[in-house]
Amino acid sequence: MSKNIYNDFQIRELEKNTNVLSTSERSIYYSPKFNLKAVTINKVEKHHRKSLLNRALT
C-alpha cells in the first residue's frame, strides 16, 4: 500500500487521465484494460532484461 496522500488538486488532475477510474486520498484505481496492458508490458520487459543478463554472464 502506498504511503502517498493525495490532495484535492492532485486527485482532480489524476481523474483527468482516461486510464484512471477513480481516486481517493490514498489510492488510484485504474481501468482493467490499462492494468492488463501494464502487467503485460512489465512481464515482457522482465523477460528481456533476464535474457540480456544471461547473455552477458555467459
N, C-alpha and C positions, 0 to 999 in steps of 0.2 A: 504494500500500500504506500502511496506517495505521501511524503511529508509536506508537499506543496499546499498552500492555502491560497486560492484564487480570490481576488477582489471582484467587485461588481463590474468594473471596466474590463478586466481580463475575461470574465465569464461571457460578457456580451461579444467581445472580439472572437472568442473561441466558437461561440454559437453561429457566427457568420460563416464558418467553414462548413462546406457541404458534407464533409465526412463525419462531422460531429452531430450525434443525435441529441444529446443533452449534456449539461454540465451542472456541477454543484461546487461548493467551496473546496471540496477535496477530490472530486472525481471528474473525469471526462469519459463519456460514453460514445464510442464510435459506431458507425454503421456496420452491419455484418459484412457487407461487400468490402469495405475498407479493411476490416480486421482480417478477412481471408487473404486479401492481396498482401497485406503487411506480413503475415505469417509465412506465406509462400515465398516472398522475396527474401525474408530472413533465412529460411531454410536453404534456399539456393546459394545465398552469399556464404553461409557457414560451410556448405559443401565445397564451394570454390576455394575458400580460404584453407580448408583442411587439405584439399588436393594440392594446392600450391605449397603448403608447408611440407607435405610428404615428399614432393618432388625436390624441394630444396634440401631436405635432410638425406636424400639418397644419392 
